[in-house]
Structure formats: structure tokens, C-alpha cells
Amino acid sequence: MIDTGESRSITGHIVSGAAASAIVATGINYNHYAKNEISKNQAIQNSIKLTAQGGIATGSAIATTNYIGRGNYMGALTALTLGMTGVYAIEKVVEKLNEKKALEANTEKAGE
């Protein structure tokens, strides 16, 4: 068995991961916004997306480590898979929302 230390609070680490991700994502996106590489809305939306993904990834990583520490490798694999699925799901939802916005914008433009 691998000694991973004491079990850690998954919920607490989701919040910590989201906060850390928000700090990094907001800094990076603000830099792109300040250079006029992306719009203010794009910077905000990307920061929110990365914050949620960071929270999910961190919570999943802590859950995975907790399971490994207990020798429950099936639980670890499940937690890891759920984390990857959550991050992927957010990516796909944002992608679909952006496609919908683009389609609506094109429809409005065609109606003018």
C-alpha cells in the first residue's frame, strides 16, 4: 500500500483548486485582454470555465489519492475517471454554447 498520508477533505480541495485555478486563469486571461487578443467577455468566460475545471480536477485528484491510500484502486480509478469526464463535459458544454452563440449571431446578421 502507498502511504498518502491522512485522508483529505475532497470538498475543501475542490474549493481550493477552484480558487487556485481562478487566480491563474484570471491572470492569464487578463493579460490576453490587455493585449487586445480577446474580448472582455471571452476573458471572463474562459476564466469561469478554467475555474470550474480546476476545481473538478483538484477534487478528483484528492479523491483518487485518498482511495490509493486505502488500497482501493477501483475507487481511485473511478474518481480519476469522473474527474476527467467532468473536465471534458465542461469543455463540451462551453463549446456547444459558443456554437449556439455563433449561429444566433449569423442568423441575426442574415436577417438585417
Secondary structure, DSSP 8 states (H G I E B T S, - for coil): -----S---HHHHHHHHHHHHHHHHHHHHHHHHHTTSS-HHHHHHHHHHHHHHHHHHHHHHHHHHHHHHTT-HHHHHHHHHHHHHHHHHHHHHHHHHHHHHHHHHHHHHHH-
